Amino acid sequence: MTEKPTPVILTELTDDGVLLLTLNRPERHNAWTLDMELLYNELFDRAEADPAVRAVVLTGAGRSFCPGMDMSVLDGASSGARPWPTDRLPPRTRPMTFPKPLVAAINGACAGIGFNQAVMCDVRFAVPGAKLAAAFSARGLVAEDGVSWLLPRLVGYGNATDLLLSSRRITGTEALAMGLVNRLAAPEDLLPSALAYATELARTASPYAMSLIKRQLADDQARTFAESRDSAAVLLATAKRAPDYREGVRSFIERRRPEFAALGEAVPEVAS
């Protein structure tokens, strides 16, 4: 009997509704491939539709997070080989439209596409010795997937310019200092810390409210303060009509953990 190939991304759902996605090509340091890209987008689609999933943690198997595109793909493309069917692939920005919390646990090398996917997460944990690099200029490429829009908003224009122009590697410690990552943890504590953070969100925060807050954060990048304030007033009126508002207040008064409905269950439509 032919053995079933090991998936290039592993999945594990905890009892608290945290989905762990593990990039799983440790023999290649989890370098990105077409198979990985297709499965990655499919898993995010499933996680968005699954009411049991309340938060997602993304990490890599072995000693690396993801060092970017597999070099065999880059070598072929740079030699004039037929490119990936980019017109038939989903955008490589799926995390940006994902309405649930997404936490990266950066356990090692994180560059190129891997760097971009980490930047697109909502919160980033890393080990102090992780090596992060945009890497595009060193390969003769431009800043891909909108990272030139995202990165300045995380680390400031000057730091983003430095990282994108130089392609230099920085450690998790330097990444924390410039705001690229939110937390540092020892290697043995990294995944437990990221899972604990995601679990706390899954247990105590309203999925509906978090989805609205993620929408605010994205939309407000192109708004004035007044526009942001006015939009928040509309969203607030909508949120107050949802069951989660009452449950949030009652659970606080009764000093118990809130019992929020899954995302998409019995919530009002948001005005455009």
Contacts in CASP RR format, 6 or more apart in sequence:
PFRMAT RR
TARGET T0000
AUTHOR 0000-0000-0000
METHOD contacts of the structure
MODEL  1
MTEKPTPVILTELTDDGVLLLTLNRPERHNAWTLDMELLYNELFDRAEAD
PAVRAVVLTGAGRSFCPGMDMSVLDGASSGARPWPTDRLPPRTRPMTFPK
PLVAAINGACAGIGFNQAVMCDVRFAVPGAKLAAAFSARGLVAEDGVSWL
LPRLVGYGNATDLLLSSRRITGTEALAMGLVNRLAAPEDLLPSALAYATE
LARTASPYAMSLIKRQLADDQARTFAESRDSAAVLLATAKRAPDYREGVR
SFIERRRPEFAALGEAVPEVAS
6 24 0 8 1.000
7 24 0 8 1.000
7 39 0 8 1.000
8 23 0 8 1.000
8 24 0 8 1.000
8 25 0 8 1.000
8 33 0 8 1.000
8 35 0 8 1.000
8 36 0 8 1.000
8 39 0 8 1.000
9 21 0 8 1.000
9 22 0 8 1.000
9 23 0 8 1.000
9 24 0 8 1.000
9 36 0 8 1.000
9 39 0 8 1.000
9 40 0 8 1.000
9 43 0 8 1.000
10 20 0 8 1.000
10 21 0 8 1.000
10 22 0 8 1.000
10 24 0 8 1.000
10 61 0 8 1.000
11 19 0 8 1.000
11 20 0 8 1.000
11 21 0 8 1.000
11 22 0 8 1.000
11 43 0 8 1.000
12 19 0 8 1.000
12 20 0 8 1.000
12 22 0 8 1.000
13 19 0 8 1.000
13 20 0 8 1.000
13 52 0 8 1.000
13 53 0 8 1.000
14 20 0 8 1.000
14 195 0 8 1.000
14 199 0 8 1.000
16 54 0 8 1.000
16 199 0 8 1.000
16 202 0 8 1.000
16 203 0 8 1.000
17 52 0 8 1.000
17 53 0 8 1.000
17 54 0 8 1.000
17 55 0 8 1.000
17 199 0 8 1.000
17 202 0 8 1.000
18 53 0 8 1.000
18 54 0 8 1.000
18 55 0 8 1.000
18 56 0 8 1.000
18 57 0 8 1.000
18 195 0 8 1.000
18 198 0 8 1.000
18 199 0 8 1.000
18 202 0 8 1.000
19 47 0 8 1.000
19 50 0 8 1.000
19 53 0 8 1.000
19 55 0 8 1.000
19 56 0 8 1.000
19 57 0 8 1.000
20 56 0 8 1.000
20 57 0 8 1.000
20 59 0 8 1.000
20 195 0 8 1.000
21 40 0 8 1.000
21 43 0 8 1.000
21 56 0 8 1.000
21 57 0 8 1.000
21 58 0 8 1.000
21 59 0 8 1.000
22 59 0 8 1.000
22 60 0 8 1.000
22 61 0 8 1.000
23 30 0 8 1.000
23 36 0 8 1.000
23 58 0 8 1.000
23 59 0 8 1.000
23 60 0 8 1.000
23 61 0 8 1.000
23 65 0 8 1.000
23 66 0 8 1.000
24 30 0 8 1.000
24 60 0 8 1.000
24 61 0 8 1.000
25 31 0 8 1.000
25 33 0 8 1.000
25 36 0 8 1.000
25 61 0 8 1.000
26 60 0 8 1.000
26 61 0 8 1.000
26 62 0 8 1.000
26 63 0 8 1.000
26 64 0 8 1.000
28 70 0 8 1.000
29 63 0 8 1.000
29 64 0 8 1.000
29 66 0 8 1.000
29 67 0 8 1.000
29 109 0 8 1.000
30 60 0 8 1.000
30 61 0 8 1.000
30 62 0 8 1.000
30 64 0 8 1.000
30 65 0 8 1.000
30 66 0 8 1.000
30 67 0 8 1.000
31 66 0 8 1.000
31 67 0 8 1.000
31 68 0 8 1.000
31 69 0 8 1.000
31 70 0 8 1.000
31 71 0 8 1.000
32 66 0 8 1.000
32 68 0 8 1.000
32 69 0 8 1.000
32 70 0 8 1.000
32 73 0 8 1.000
32 113 0 8 1.000
32 114 0 8 1.000
33 70 0 8 1.000
33 73 0 8 1.000
34 73 0 8 1.000
34 84 0 8 1.000
34 89 0 8 1.000
37 89 0 8 1.000
37 92 0 8 1.000
38 89 0 8 1.000
40 94 0 8 1.000
41 90 0 8 1.000
41 94 0 8 1.000
44 56 0 8 1.000
44 94 0 8 1.000
44 95 0 8 1.000
44 98 0 8 1.000
45 94 0 8 1.000
47 53 0 8 1.000
47 56 0 8 1.000
47 98 0 8 1.000
47 100 0 8 1.000
48 98 0 8 1.000
48 99 0 8 1.000
48 100 0 8 1.000
51 262 0 8 1.000
51 263 0 8 1.000
51 264 0 8 1.000
51 265 0 8 1.000
52 262 0 8 1.000
53 100 0 8 1.000
54 100 0 8 1.000
54 101 0 8 1.000
54 201 0 8 1.000
54 202 0 8 1.000
54 207 0 8 1.000
54 262 0 8 1.000
54 263 0 8 1.000
55 100 0 8 1.000
55 101 0 8 1.000
55 102 0 8 1.000
55 103 0 8 1.000
55 198 0 8 1.000
55 199 0 8 1.000
55 201 0 8 1.000
55 202 0 8 1.000
56 98 0 8 1.000
56 100 0 8 1.000
56 101 0 8 1.000
56 102 0 8 1.000
56 103 0 8 1.000
56 198 0 8 1.000
57 103 0 8 1.000
57 104 0 8 1.000
57 105 0 8 1.000
57 191 0 8 1.000
57 194 0 8 1.000
57 195 0 8 1.000
57 198 0 8 1.000
58 102 0 8 1.000
58 103 0 8 1.000
58 104 0 8 1.000
58 105 0 8 1.000
58 117 0 8 1.000
58 118 0 8 1.000
58 121 0 8 1.000
59 65 0 8 1.000
59 104 0 8 1.000
59 105 0 8 1.000
59 106 0 8 1.000
59 107 0 8 1.000
59 190 0 8 1.000
59 191 0 8 1.000
59 194 0 8 1.000
60 66 0 8 1.000
60 105 0 8 1.000
60 107 0 8 1.000
62 107 0 8 1.000
63 107 0 8 1.000
63 108 0 8 1.000
63 109 0 8 1.000
64 107 0 8 1.000
64 108 0 8 1.000
64 109 0 8 1.000
64 110 0 8 1.000
65 104 0 8 1.000
65 105 0 8 1.000
65 106 0 8 1.000
65 107 0 8 1.000
65 108 0 8 1.000
65 109 0 8 1.000
65 110 0 8 1.000
65 114 0 8 1.000
65 118 0 8 1.000
65 130 0 8 1.000
66 109 0 8 1.000
66 110 0 8 1.000
66 111 0 8 1.000
66 113 0 8 1.000
66 114 0 8 1.000
66 117 0 8 1.000
67 109 0 8 1.000
67 110 0 8 1.000
67 111 0 8 1.000
67 112 0 8 1.000
67 114 0 8 1.000
68 111 0 8 1.000
68 112 0 8 1.000
68 113 0 8 1.000
68 114 0 8 1.000
68 115 0 8 1.000
68 135 0 8 1.000
69 112 0 8 1.000
69 113 0 8 1.000
73 84 0 8 1.000
74 139 0 8 1.000
77 83 0 8 1.000
77 84 0 8 1.000
91 145 0 8 1.000
92 113 0 8 1.000
92 116 0 8 1.000
92 117 0 8 1.000
92 144 0 8 1.000
92 145 0 8 1.000
93 120 0 8 1.000
93 145 0 8 1.000
93 146 0 8 1.000
95 102 0 8 1.000
95 117 0 8 1.000
95 120 0 8 1.000
95 121 0 8 1.000
96 120 0 8 1.000
96 218 0 8 1.000
99 210 0 8 1.000
99 211 0 8 1.000
99 214 0 8 1.000
99 215 0 8 1.000
99 263 0 8 1.000
100 207 0 8 1.000
100 210 0 8 1.000
100 211 0 8 1.000
100 263 0 8 1.000
101 122 0 8 1.000
101 123 0 8 1.000
101 198 0 8 1.000
101 201 0 8 1.000
101 202 0 8 1.000
101 205 0 8 1.000
101 210 0 8 1.000
101 214 0 8 1.000
102 120 0 8 1.000
102 121 0 8 1.000
102 122 0 8 1.000
102 123 0 8 1.000
103 121 0 8 1.000
103 122 0 8 1.000
103 123 0 8 1.000
103 124 0 8 1.000
103 125 0 8 1.000
103 194 0 8 1.000
103 197 0 8 1.000
103 198 0 8 1.000
104 117 0 8 1.000
104 118 0 8 1.000
104 121 0 8 1.000
104 123 0 8 1.000
104 124 0 8 1.000
104 125 0 8 1.000
104 126 0 8 1.000
104 194 0 8 1.000
105 125 0 8 1.000
105 126 0 8 1.000
105 190 0 8 1.000
105 191 0 8 1.000
105 193 0 8 1.000
105 194 0 8 1.000
105 195 0 8 1.000
106 118 0 8 1.000
106 124 0 8 1.000
106 125 0 8 1.000
106 126 0 8 1.000
106 127 0 8 1.000
106 130 0 8 1.000
106 132 0 8 1.000
106 172 0 8 1.000
106 181 0 8 1.000
106 190 0 8 1.000
107 126 0 8 1.000
107 127 0 8 1.000
107 130 0 8 1.000
107 187 0 8 1.000
107 190 0 8 1.000
107 191 0 8 1.000
108 126 0 8 1.000
108 127 0 8 1.000
108 129 0 8 1.000
108 130 0 8 1.000
108 131 0 8 1.000
109 130 0 8 1.000
109 131 0 8 1.000
110 118 0 8 1.000
110 126 0 8 1.000
110 130 0 8 1.000
110 131 0 8 1.000
110 132 0 8 1.000
110 133 0 8 1.000
111 131 0 8 1.000
111 132 0 8 1.000
111 133 0 8 1.000
111 134 0 8 1.000
111 135 0 8 1.000
111 169 0 8 1.000
112 133 0 8 1.000
112 134 0 8 1.000
112 135 0 8 1.000
112 136 0 8 1.000
112 144 0 8 1.000
113 144 0 8 1.000
113 145 0 8 1.000
115 132 0 8 1.000
115 133 0 8 1.000
115 134 0 8 1.000
115 135 0 8 1.000
115 147 0 8 1.000
116 144 0 8 1.000
116 145 0 8 1.000
116 146 0 8 1.000
116 147 0 8 1.000
118 124 0 8 1.000
118 132 0 8 1.000
119 147 0 8 1.000
119 150 0 8 1.000
119 151 0 8 1.000
119 154 0 8 1.000
119 180 0 8 1.000
120 145 0 8 1.000
120 150 0 8 1.000
122 214 0 8 1.000
123 182 0 8 1.000
123 183 0 8 1.000
123 197 0 8 1.000
124 175 0 8 1.000
124 180 0 8 1.000
124 181 0 8 1.000
124 182 0 8 1.000
124 183 0 8 1.000
125 181 0 8 1.000
125 182 0 8 1.000
125 183 0 8 1.000
125 184 0 8 1.000
125 185 0 8 1.000
125 190 0 8 1.000
125 193 0 8 1.000
125 194 0 8 1.000
125 197 0 8 1.000
126 132 0 8 1.000
126 172 0 8 1.000
126 175 0 8 1.000
126 176 0 8 1.000
126 181 0 8 1.000
126 183 0 8 1.000
126 184 0 8 1.000
126 185 0 8 1.000
126 190 0 8 1.000
127 172 0 8 1.000
127 184 0 8 1.000
127 185 0 8 1.000
127 186 0 8 1.000
127 187 0 8 1.000
127 190 0 8 1.000
128 171 0 8 1.000
128 172 0 8 1.000
128 173 0 8 1.000
128 184 0 8 1.000
128 186 0 8 1.000
129 171 0 8 1.000
129 172 0 8 1.000
129 173 0 8 1.000
130 171 0 8 1.000
130 172 0 8 1.000
130 175 0 8 1.000
131 169 0 8 1.000
131 170 0 8 1.000
131 171 0 8 1.000
131 172 0 8 1.000
132 169 0 8 1.000
132 170 0 8 1.000
132 171 0 8 1.000
132 172 0 8 1.000
132 175 0 8 1.000
132 180 0 8 1.000
133 163 0 8 1.000
133 167 0 8 1.000
133 168 0 8 1.000
133 169 0 8 1.000
133 170 0 8 1.000
134 143 0 8 1.000
134 147 0 8 1.000
134 151 0 8 1.000
134 163 0 8 1.000
134 164 0 8 1.000
134 167 0 8 1.000
135 167 0 8 1.000
136 142 0 8 1.000
136 143 0 8 1.000
136 144 0 8 1.000
136 164 0 8 1.000
136 167 0 8 1.000
137 164 0 8 1.000
137 165 0 8 1.000
137 166 0 8 1.000
137 167 0 8 1.000
138 167 0 8 1.000
139 167 0 8 1.000
143 151 0 8 1.000
143 164 0 8 1.000
147 164 0 8 1.000
148 160 0 8 1.000
148 164 0 8 1.000
151 159 0 8 1.000
151 160 0 8 1.000
151 163 0 8 1.000
151 164 0 8 1.000
152 158 0 8 1.000
152 160 0 8 1.000
152 161 0 8 1.000
153 221 0 8 1.000
154 160 0 8 1.000
154 179 0 8 1.000
154 180 0 8 1.000
155 163 0 8 1.000
155 178 0 8 1.000
155 179 0 8 1.000
155 180 0 8 1.000
156 178 0 8 1.000
159 178 0 8 1.000
159 180 0 8 1.000
162 168 0 8 1.000
163 170 0 8 1.000
170 178 0 8 1.000
170 180 0 8 1.000
172 180 0 8 1.000
172 181 0 8 1.000
172 184 0 8 1.000
173 184 0 8 1.000
175 181 0 8 1.000
176 182 0 8 1.000
176 183 0 8 1.000
176 184 0 8 1.000
183 193 0 8 1.000
183 197 0 8 1.000
185 193 0 8 1.000
185 194 0 8 1.000
201 210 0 8 1.000
203 257 0 8 1.000
204 257 0 8 1.000
204 258 0 8 1.000
205 260 0 8 1.000
206 244 0 8 1.000
206 247 0 8 1.000
206 248 0 8 1.000
206 258 0 8 1.000
206 260 0 8 1.000
207 244 0 8 1.000
207 260 0 8 1.000
207 261 0 8 1.000
207 262 0 8 1.000
207 263 0 8 1.000
207 264 0 8 1.000
208 239 0 8 1.000
208 242 0 8 1.000
208 244 0 8 1.000
208 260 0 8 1.000
208 261 0 8 1.000
208 263 0 8 1.000
208 264 0 8 1.000
208 267 0 8 1.000
209 239 0 8 1.000
209 244 0 8 1.000
211 263 0 8 1.000
212 235 0 8 1.000
212 238 0 8 1.000
212 239 0 8 1.000
212 270 0 8 1.000
215 235 0 8 1.000
215 270 0 8 1.000
216 228 0 8 1.000
216 231 0 8 1.000
216 232 0 8 1.000
216 235 0 8 1.000
219 231 0 8 1.000
220 227 0 8 1.000
220 228 0 8 1.000
220 231 0 8 1.000
223 231 0 8 1.000
234 270 0 8 1.000
234 271 0 8 1.000
235 270 0 8 1.000
238 268 0 8 1.000
238 269 0 8 1.000
238 270 0 8 1.000
238 271 0 8 1.000
239 245 0 8 1.000
241 268 0 8 1.000
242 266 0 8 1.000
242 267 0 8 1.000
242 268 0 8 1.000
243 261 0 8 1.000
243 266 0 8 1.000
243 267 0 8 1.000
244 258 0 8 1.000
244 260 0 8 1.000
244 261 0 8 1.000
244 267 0 8 1.000
247 258 0 8 1.000
247 259 0 8 1.000
247 260 0 8 1.000
248 258 0 8 1.000
248 260 0 8 1.000
251 257 0 8 1.000
251 258 0 8 1.000
251 259 0 8 1.000
252 258 0 8 1.000
261 267 0 8 1.000
END
